[in-house]
């Protein structure tokens, strides 16, 4: 059978109908990604396939290192074509890794390449892609238009100026681009150099000294308000686990002063201050009608040697196995008890926690918003066939799949939008298979509506983005 044919991943008649007639042409709302706002604002045109495809992709770097490719060809100074060729030589060895599917899906959807990428085909692919990237309609705006991307939410530090979002706000652009509030560094009280560098940058941004907990909260509140004025409707928090050690305001002030003086907080103190700040920021999110995203369970920067040499987000992270349930419950309950629990999306990196997260969301649904607390799409190491099916199966068994807000790219690459297609094919196959096996009715109104909602409509209706 032909690879990547029209019915790729669709194994029955109902799955095929659902994808081709319902899901295929729906717009995309990419509510969480790491695309550079500068590239969006300047409508970047890439000079070659390396820039568009390999420049910041730690998924590819991981595979290349596993294939014996040295760092020069991943994050180093090798020629862009040589880096691409090193990846092309690696691709045949990624069979059964999702990279194999993503690679060929992206080459087909962006550049019309129907072949298989390997060392022999690499020169042709390089030439074909570069011609379209430099002379065709595949600048950033063209890419968004091609894939019917309506909304993109970037991931932004509270101290960021949002200058590129301001530039975009006045442009005729194919998609609306909004920031998302990512304040992770303010939680690093056990790392004074990280904490104080962030506080100093925040102080410079608000043009006011931050020498107390009160002035820190005032500055964060000012930035929260500014982000909201720029269309932000989501915050995002990447944590090993949710902090849930509730402390008094006096204790929080004392810990802040200790860390601001350059002394590291103890683990208990750091969790206490993080809890205090997260609850405070949760109240702000609730008051503004934002959605909070919790990305939980990553064990980051495992190779201390390579972290020192290359920095974070370069492909040395893995799944952690920390207990999640008790702290997760306690943190959500603190806000729920106050009547200020915002819309919340929980993403788990450890698939062993699928049923923990799937049941946890049901504890805090309050009937005010359909699917108010969400179990997020298969994330990072789980955004592949098995991982996405496992997440949707757990959600189906324990909650309401029909209220799920669906897929996001979580990507730093503009060539990642076919991941939405990948997800939609998997969703349609999952639902279609159940229909064909008689597990759910073959009722187009019922199942077509489910596919439309999960693929697009739920995200459109849930987040409350500015019109």
Secondary structure in CASP SS format (residue, H / E / C, confidence):
PFRMAT SS
TARGET T0000
AUTHOR 0000-0000-0000
METHOD secondary structure of the structure
MODEL  1
X C 1.00
X C 1.00
X C 1.00
X C 1.00
X C 1.00
X C 1.00
X C 1.00
X C 1.00
X C 1.00
X C 1.00
X C 1.00
X C 1.00
X H 1.00
X H 1.00
X H 1.00
X H 1.00
X H 1.00
X H 1.00
X H 1.00
X H 1.00
X H 1.00
X H 1.00
X H 1.00
X C 1.00
X C 1.00
X C 1.00
X C 1.00
X E 1.00
X E 1.00
X E 1.00
X C 1.00
X C 1.00
X C 1.00
X C 1.00
X C 1.00
X C 1.00
X H 1.00
X H 1.00
X H 1.00
X H 1.00
X H 1.00
X C 1.00
X C 1.00
X C 1.00
X C 1.00
X C 1.00
X C 1.00
X C 1.00
X H 1.00
X H 1.00
X H 1.00
X H 1.00
X H 1.00
X C 1.00
X C 1.00
X C 1.00
X C 1.00
X H 1.00
X H 1.00
X H 1.00
X H 1.00
X H 1.00
X H 1.00
X H 1.00
X H 1.00
X H 1.00
X C 1.00
X C 1.00
X C 1.00
X C 1.00
X H 1.00
X H 1.00
X H 1.00
X C 1.00
X C 1.00
X C 1.00
X C 1.00
X C 1.00
X C 1.00
X H 1.00
X H 1.00
X H 1.00
X H 1.00
X H 1.00
X H 1.00
X H 1.00
X H 1.00
X H 1.00
X H 1.00
X H 1.00
X H 1.00
X H 1.00
X H 1.00
X H 1.00
X C 1.00
X C 1.00
X C 1.00
X H 1.00
X H 1.00
X H 1.00
X H 1.00
X H 1.00
X H 1.00
X H 1.00
X H 1.00
X H 1.00
X H 1.00
X H 1.00
X H 1.00
X H 1.00
X H 1.00
X C 1.00
X C 1.00
X C 1.00
X C 1.00
X C 1.00
X C 1.00
X C 1.00
X C 1.00
X C 1.00
X C 1.00
X H 1.00
X H 1.00
X H 1.00
X H 1.00
X H 1.00
X H 1.00
X H 1.00
X H 1.00
X H 1.00
X H 1.00
X H 1.00
X H 1.00
X H 1.00
X H 1.00
X C 1.00
X C 1.00
X C 1.00
X C 1.00
X H 1.00
X H 1.00
X H 1.00
X H 1.00
X H 1.00
X H 1.00
X H 1.00
X C 1.00
X C 1.00
X E 1.00
X E 1.00
X E 1.00
X E 1.00
X E 1.00
X C 1.00
X C 1.00
X E 1.00
X C 1.00
X C 1.00
X C 1.00
X C 1.00
X C 1.00
X C 1.00
X H 1.00
X H 1.00
X H 1.00
X H 1.00
X H 1.00
X H 1.00
X H 1.00
X C 1.00
X C 1.00
X C 1.00
X C 1.00
X C 1.00
X C 1.00
X E 1.00
X E 1.00
X E 1.00
X C 1.00
X C 1.00
X E 1.00
X C 1.00
X C 1.00
X H 1.00
X H 1.00
X H 1.00
X H 1.00
X C 1.00
X C 1.00
X C 1.00
X C 1.00
X H 1.00
X H 1.00
X H 1.00
X H 1.00
X H 1.00
X H 1.00
X H 1.00
X H 1.00
X H 1.00
X H 1.00
X H 1.00
X H 1.00
X H 1.00
X H 1.00
X H 1.00
X C 1.00
X C 1.00
X C 1.00
X C 1.00
X C 1.00
X C 1.00
X H 1.00
X H 1.00
X H 1.00
X H 1.00
X H 1.00
X H 1.00
X H 1.00
X H 1.00
X H 1.00
X H 1.00
X H 1.00
X H 1.00
X H 1.00
X H 1.00
X H 1.00
X H 1.00
X H 1.00
X C 1.00
X C 1.00
X C 1.00
X C 1.00
X E 1.00
X E 1.00
X E 1.00
X E 1.00
X E 1.00
X E 1.00
X C 1.00
X C 1.00
X C 1.00
X C 1.00
X C 1.00
X C 1.00
X C 1.00
X C 1.00
X C 1.00
X H 1.00
X H 1.00
X H 1.00
X H 1.00
X H 1.00
X H 1.00
X H 1.00
X H 1.00
X H 1.00
X H 1.00
X H 1.00
X H 1.00
X C 1.00
X C 1.00
X C 1.00
X C 1.00
X C 1.00
X C 1.00
X H 1.00
X H 1.00
X H 1.00
X H 1.00
X H 1.00
X H 1.00
X H 1.00
X H 1.00
X H 1.00
X H 1.00
X H 1.00
X H 1.00
X H 1.00
X H 1.00
X H 1.00
X H 1.00
X H 1.00
X H 1.00
X H 1.00
X H 1.00
X H 1.00
X H 1.00
X C 1.00
X C 1.00
X E 1.00
X E 1.00
X E 1.00
X E 1.00
X E 1.00
X E 1.00
X C 1.00
X E 1.00
X E 1.00
X C 1.00
X C 1.00
X C 1.00
X C 1.00
X H 1.00
X H 1.00
X H 1.00
X H 1.00
X H 1.00
X H 1.00
X H 1.00
X C 1.00
X C 1.00
X C 1.00
X C 1.00
X C 1.00
X C 1.00
X C 1.00
X E 1.00
X E 1.00
X C 1.00
X C 1.00
X C 1.00
X C 1.00
X C 1.00
X H 1.00
X H 1.00
X H 1.00
X H 1.00
X H 1.00
X H 1.00
X H 1.00
X H 1.00
X H 1.00
X H 1.00
X H 1.00
X H 1.00
X H 1.00
X C 1.00
X C 1.00
X C 1.00
X C 1.00
X C 1.00
X E 1.00
X E 1.00
X E 1.00
X E 1.00
X E 1.00
X E 1.00
X C 1.00
X C 1.00
X H 1.00
X H 1.00
X H 1.00
X H 1.00
X H 1.00
X H 1.00
X H 1.00
X H 1.00
X H 1.00
X H 1.00
X H 1.00
X H 1.00
X H 1.00
X C 1.00
X C 1.00
X C 1.00
X C 1.00
X C 1.00
X C 1.00
X C 1.00
X C 1.00
X C 1.00
X E 1.00
X E 1.00
X E 1.00
X C 1.00
X C 1.00
X C 1.00
X C 1.00
X H 1.00
X H 1.00
X H 1.00
X C 1.00
X C 1.00
X H 1.00
X H 1.00
X H 1.00
X H 1.00
X H 1.00
X H 1.00
X H 1.00
X H 1.00
X H 1.00
X H 1.00
X H 1.00
X H 1.00
X H 1.00
X H 1.00
X C 1.00
X C 1.00
X H 1.00
X H 1.00
X H 1.00
X C 1.00
X C 1.00
X C 1.00
X C 1.00
X C 1.00
X C 1.00
X C 1.00
X C 1.00
X C 1.00
X C 1.00
X C 1.00
X C 1.00
X C 1.00
X C 1.00
X H 1.00
X H 1.00
X H 1.00
X H 1.00
X H 1.00
X H 1.00
X H 1.00
X H 1.00
X H 1.00
X H 1.00
X H 1.00
X H 1.00
X H 1.00
X H 1.00
X H 1.00
X H 1.00
X H 1.00
X H 1.00
X H 1.00
X C 1.00
X C 1.00
X C 1.00
X C 1.00
X C 1.00
X C 1.00
X C 1.00
X H 1.00
X H 1.00
X H 1.00
X H 1.00
X H 1.00
X H 1.00
X H 1.00
X H 1.00
X H 1.00
X H 1.00
X H 1.00
X H 1.00
X H 1.00
X H 1.00
X H 1.00
X H 1.00
X H 1.00
X H 1.00
X H 1.00
X C 1.00
X C 1.00
X C 1.00
X C 1.00
X C 1.00
END
